[in-house]
Amino acid sequence: MVQLQHTGLKTQTILEINKNSKTMNTMNKLKTVLILATVLFTTSLFTSCKSDDDDQDTIIGKWQLEQVFENEVEQSISDDCEKNSTVEFKTNNTFINIEYSIEMGSCESSTGPGTWEYNGETALKIMYDGEDTEVVDLAFTFVSGNLHLVFENIRTVWKKI
């Protein structure tokens, strides 16, 4: 009789352990689901941020001249006139470059329309419209959201506007 009670206790303890084990398995499954949901949510946030960054690093748009370097030495843009210079790259592979400079004491602009195309991952081929079509190959990079265009020993820095 003592053995039966002892066996009964063992049976009861095993049943309780089995019941607790099922409860723990259910809780573990819920934890796993919550962890997966958190990971998916976090991943979607980073994916969204990445696409925003990609949009920022596109040449398409209007850019205003910020700085000019010659042989990596910054050249002073002494007047506000030159800082009005812009270039706009359009999705149809056309561009318009409006360059401002002081001519005979007054701020004058010259417009250079043309077409552009990617010439590799970090190069552009620029073709100015006109009687004598001028073709220029430029290297480009993005640094802190600014567009850097390089031609021979001249590097210009443009801010998106």
C-alpha positions as CSV (number, residue, x, y, z in Angstrom):
1,M,0.0,0.0,0.0
2,V,2.8,2.4,0.8
3,Q,4.3,1.6,-2.6
4,L,1.0,2.4,-4.4
5,Q,0.8,5.8,-2.7
6,H,4.4,6.3,-3.6
7,T,3.7,5.3,-7.2
8,G,0.7,7.5,-7.1
9,L,2.8,10.4,-6.0
10,K,5.3,9.7,-8.7
11,T,2.5,9.5,-11.3
12,Q,1.0,12.8,-10.0
13,T,4.4,14.5,-10.1
14,I,5.0,13.2,-13.6
15,L,1.6,14.5,-14.7
16,E,2.3,17.9,-13.1
17,I,5.7,18.0,-14.8
18,N,4.1,17.1,-18.1
19,K,1.4,19.7,-17.6
20,N,4.0,22.4,-16.7
21,S,6.1,21.3,-19.7
22,K,3.1,21.8,-22.1
23,T,2.6,25.3,-20.5
24,M,6.3,26.1,-20.9
25,N,6.3,24.9,-24.6
26,T,3.3,27.2,-25.3
27,M,5.1,30.1,-23.6
28,N,8.3,29.3,-25.6
29,K,6.3,29.3,-28.8
30,L,4.8,32.7,-27.9
31,K,8.2,34.1,-27.1
32,T,9.5,32.8,-30.4
33,V,6.6,34.4,-32.3
34,L,7.2,37.7,-30.4
35,I,10.9,37.6,-31.2
36,L,10.3,36.9,-34.9
37,A,7.7,39.7,-35.1
38,T,10.2,42.1,-33.5
39,V,13.0,41.0,-35.9
40,L,10.7,41.4,-38.9
41,F,9.5,44.9,-37.7
42,T,13.1,46.0,-37.0
43,T,14.2,44.7,-40.4
44,S,11.4,46.6,-42.2
45,L,12.5,49.8,-40.4
46,F,16.1,49.4,-41.6
47,T,14.9,48.5,-45.1
48,S,12.8,51.6,-45.2
49,C,15.8,53.7,-44.0
50,K,18.0,52.1,-46.6
51,S,15.7,53.0,-49.5
52,D,15.6,56.6,-48.2
53,D,19.4,56.7,-48.2
54,D,19.4,55.4,-51.7
55,D,17.0,58.1,-52.9
56,Q,19.3,60.7,-51.3
57,D,22.3,59.3,-53.3
58,T,20.9,59.8,-56.8
59,I,22.1,62.3,-59.3
60,I,18.6,63.2,-60.3
61,G,17.5,66.6,-59.0
62,K,18.7,70.2,-58.8
63,W,22.1,71.0,-57.3
64,Q,23.6,74.3,-56.2
65,L,27.3,75.0,-56.2
66,E,28.9,74.9,-52.7
67,Q,32.7,74.6,-53.1
68,V,35.4,74.4,-55.8
69,F,38.7,72.7,-55.4
70,E,41.7,72.8,-57.8
71,N,44.4,70.2,-57.2
72,E,42.5,69.5,-53.9
73,V,43.0,73.1,-52.7
74,E,39.8,74.9,-52.0
75,Q,39.3,77.9,-54.2
76,S,37.4,80.8,-52.8
77,I,34.1,81.7,-54.2
78,S,34.3,85.3,-53.4
79,D,30.9,86.5,-54.3
80,D,27.4,85.4,-54.0
81,C,27.0,85.5,-57.8
82,E,28.9,82.3,-58.4
83,K,27.1,80.5,-55.6
84,N,23.9,80.9,-57.6
85,S,25.2,78.3,-60.1
86,T,23.1,75.2,-60.5
87,V,22.9,72.0,-62.4
88,E,19.8,70.0,-62.8
89,F,19.9,66.3,-63.9
90,K,16.5,65.1,-65.1
91,T,15.1,61.5,-65.3
92,N,15.0,61.8,-69.2
93,N,18.8,62.0,-69.2
94,T,18.9,65.7,-70.0
95,F,20.5,68.4,-67.8
96,I,20.7,72.1,-67.6
97,N,23.7,73.9,-66.2
98,I,23.3,77.5,-65.2
99,E,26.6,79.1,-64.4
100,Y,26.9,82.5,-62.8
101,S,30.0,84.6,-62.9
102,I,31.1,88.3,-62.6
103,E,31.5,89.7,-66.1
104,M,32.5,93.4,-66.5
105,G,31.3,94.2,-62.9
106,S,27.9,92.5,-63.1
107,C,26.6,89.0,-62.3
108,E,25.9,87.2,-65.6
109,S,24.6,83.7,-66.2
110,S,25.2,81.3,-69.0
111,T,23.1,78.2,-69.7
112,G,24.5,74.9,-70.9
113,P,21.8,72.4,-71.7
114,G,22.6,68.9,-72.8
115,T,22.3,65.2,-72.2
116,W,24.0,62.9,-69.7
117,E,24.4,59.1,-69.2
118,Y,26.1,56.9,-66.7
119,N,29.5,55.8,-67.9
120,G,30.1,53.1,-65.3
121,E,29.1,53.2,-61.6
122,T,31.0,56.4,-60.7
123,A,31.3,58.2,-64.0
124,L,29.1,60.4,-66.1
125,K,29.3,61.3,-69.8
126,I,28.1,64.8,-70.3
127,M,27.2,66.0,-73.8
128,Y,26.5,69.8,-74.1
129,D,24.1,70.8,-76.8
130,G,25.2,73.2,-79.5
131,E,26.9,73.4,-82.9
132,D,30.1,71.9,-81.5
133,T,28.8,69.2,-79.2
134,E,31.2,69.0,-76.3
135,V,31.6,65.6,-74.5
136,V,32.9,65.6,-71.0
137,D,33.6,62.6,-68.8
138,L,33.2,63.3,-65.1
139,A,33.8,61.2,-62.0
140,F,31.2,61.5,-59.3
141,T,30.7,60.5,-55.7
142,F,28.3,61.4,-52.9
143,V,29.7,62.6,-49.6
144,S,27.3,63.4,-46.8
145,G,24.5,63.9,-49.3
146,N,26.5,66.3,-51.5
147,L,27.4,65.6,-55.1
148,H,31.1,65.8,-55.9
149,L,31.9,66.1,-59.7
150,V,35.5,65.7,-60.8
151,F,37.0,66.8,-64.1
152,E,40.8,66.5,-64.5
153,N,42.2,68.5,-61.5
154,I,38.9,70.3,-60.6
155,R,36.4,69.0,-58.1
156,T,33.1,70.8,-57.5
157,V,30.8,70.1,-54.6
158,W,27.1,70.6,-55.1
159,K,24.2,70.6,-52.5
160,K,20.8,69.3,-53.5
161,I,18.1,72.0,-53.4
